[in-house]
Amino acid sequence: MSHPYSTVKQKFRRVATFGVSLVVFAADCVRLAIHSLTGHKLPSRTVILYYHSVPKEQKAAFARQMDKLIHCSEPRRADAVASNSAGVRYSVVTFDDGYQNILESALPELARRGIPATIFIVPGALGVTPNWEDYSGGTDLAMHEPIVTEAQLRKLPSDLVQIGSHTLTHPMLPQLSEQQARTELSASRAKLEEIIGKRVTLFSFPYGSFDANLIRWCRDEGYERIFTTVPHMGLSGADEFVVGRVAVEPDDWTLEFFLKLHGAYRWLASASALKRSITASIGSRKQQGKLATS
């Protein structure tokens, strides 16, 4: 899978994002030092990472990332409900879609280090090459790889791998009717539970696209925790329902991965919210202008 920052403009954005995140990390270090000097308990932090693909040529890079992960944090499961200990940095590893190379390249490295992971599966695509829409501008090379099969799902070690739902067919959920969306949520869960013989309580949104209604419908359909692609810190409480995640690639720079693992990319969530607010405001003003001149 090629890195999402493939054009000159995207490379510039990557460097700029990295620079801002480096400043955020420095500010966090200062804040934590002040906490320590003033005798306050250091806060716990949990960062949830999500991958899509780990090609065999990037297996070694992924392994190095996992070495860094267990050195800098305490890995935990995505359905963890235990209280966080003060001052401990936690991490969660997740994968969306369920490409074959996750089983071939990622799981052996996770098993070697005892790192649990959650794979969000699209049961309607099991054993085939995905045919869903590619919004990455054609850079998502993983979409030319097949998804895991039913037989492979049944054989996954349950002590290491947890299965979550990623809808039945991988649609852009906000574009569906309520009935269509609810069917995607319920049918995918039912199919996965039939295959693995265990309850499926976790869900992640295809394309990271969701709204308030979808969150409510996920709760109605019995999911106990749902995951977005908004890079918030997560799992601050046992009853946390909507959990943010940070996008990671095996070929991230070493320091880039380090910053993501330490939560320094969380500012992107606020930046995205501000951008949406400004865009909505501009759109509203343009509409008012049209009405005034009509």
Secondary structure in CASP SS format (residue, H / E / C, confidence):
PFRMAT SS
TARGET T0000
AUTHOR 0000-0000-0000
METHOD secondary structure of the structure
MODEL  1
M C 1.00
S C 1.00
H C 1.00
P C 1.00
Y C 1.00
S C 1.00
T C 1.00
V H 1.00
K H 1.00
Q H 1.00
K H 1.00
F H 1.00
R H 1.00
R H 1.00
V H 1.00
A H 1.00
T H 1.00
F H 1.00
G H 1.00
V H 1.00
S H 1.00
L H 1.00
V H 1.00
V H 1.00
F H 1.00
A H 1.00
A H 1.00
D H 1.00
C H 1.00
V H 1.00
R H 1.00
L H 1.00
A H 1.00
I H 1.00
H H 1.00
S H 1.00
L H 1.00
T C 1.00
G C 1.00
H C 1.00
K C 1.00
L C 1.00
P C 1.00
S C 1.00
R E 1.00
T E 1.00
V E 1.00
I E 1.00
L E 1.00
Y E 1.00
Y E 1.00
H C 1.00
S C 1.00
V C 1.00
P C 1.00
K H 1.00
E H 1.00
Q H 1.00
K H 1.00
A H 1.00
A H 1.00
F H 1.00
A H 1.00
R H 1.00
Q H 1.00
M H 1.00
D H 1.00
K H 1.00
L H 1.00
I H 1.00
H H 1.00
C H 1.00
S C 1.00
E E 1.00
P E 1.00
R C 1.00
R C 1.00
A C 1.00
D C 1.00
A C 1.00
V C 1.00
A C 1.00
S C 1.00
N C 1.00
S C 1.00
A C 1.00
G C 1.00
V C 1.00
R E 1.00
Y E 1.00
S E 1.00
V E 1.00
V E 1.00
T E 1.00
F E 1.00
D E 1.00
D E 1.00
G C 1.00
Y E 1.00
Q H 1.00
N H 1.00
I H 1.00
L H 1.00
E H 1.00
S H 1.00
A H 1.00
L H 1.00
P H 1.00
E H 1.00
L H 1.00
A H 1.00
R H 1.00
R H 1.00
G C 1.00
I C 1.00
P C 1.00
A E 1.00
T E 1.00
I E 1.00
F E 1.00
I E 1.00
V C 1.00
P H 1.00
G H 1.00
A H 1.00
L C 1.00
G C 1.00
V C 1.00
T C 1.00
P C 1.00
N C 1.00
W C 1.00
E C 1.00
D C 1.00
Y C 1.00
S C 1.00
G C 1.00
G C 1.00
T C 1.00
D C 1.00
L H 1.00
A H 1.00
M H 1.00
H H 1.00
E C 1.00
P C 1.00
I E 1.00
V C 1.00
T C 1.00
E H 1.00
A H 1.00
Q H 1.00
L H 1.00
R H 1.00
K H 1.00
L C 1.00
P C 1.00
S C 1.00
D C 1.00
L C 1.00
V E 1.00
Q E 1.00
I E 1.00
G E 1.00
S E 1.00
H C 1.00
T C 1.00
L C 1.00
T C 1.00
H C 1.00
P C 1.00
M C 1.00
L H 1.00
P H 1.00
Q H 1.00
L C 1.00
S C 1.00
E H 1.00
Q H 1.00
Q H 1.00
A H 1.00
R H 1.00
T H 1.00
E H 1.00
L H 1.00
S H 1.00
A H 1.00
S H 1.00
R H 1.00
A H 1.00
K H 1.00
L H 1.00
E H 1.00
E H 1.00
I H 1.00
I H 1.00
G C 1.00
K C 1.00
R C 1.00
V C 1.00
T C 1.00
L E 1.00
F E 1.00
S E 1.00
F C 1.00
P H 1.00
Y H 1.00
G H 1.00
S C 1.00
F C 1.00
D C 1.00
A H 1.00
N H 1.00
L H 1.00
I H 1.00
R H 1.00
W H 1.00
C H 1.00
R H 1.00
D H 1.00
E C 1.00
G C 1.00
Y C 1.00
E C 1.00
R E 1.00
I E 1.00
F E 1.00
T C 1.00
T C 1.00
V C 1.00
P C 1.00
H C 1.00
M C 1.00
G C 1.00
L C 1.00
S C 1.00
G C 1.00
A C 1.00
D C 1.00
E C 1.00
F C 1.00
V E 1.00
V E 1.00
G C 1.00
R C 1.00
V E 1.00
A E 1.00
V C 1.00
E C 1.00
P C 1.00
D C 1.00
D C 1.00
W C 1.00
T H 1.00
L H 1.00
E H 1.00
F H 1.00
F H 1.00
L H 1.00
K H 1.00
L H 1.00
H C 1.00
G C 1.00
A C 1.00
Y C 1.00
R C 1.00
W H 1.00
L H 1.00
A H 1.00
S H 1.00
A H 1.00
S H 1.00
A H 1.00
L H 1.00
K H 1.00
R H 1.00
S H 1.00
I H 1.00
T H 1.00
A H 1.00
S H 1.00
I H 1.00
G H 1.00
S H 1.00
R H 1.00
K H 1.00
Q H 1.00
Q H 1.00
G H 1.00
K H 1.00
L H 1.00
A H 1.00
T H 1.00
S C 1.00
END
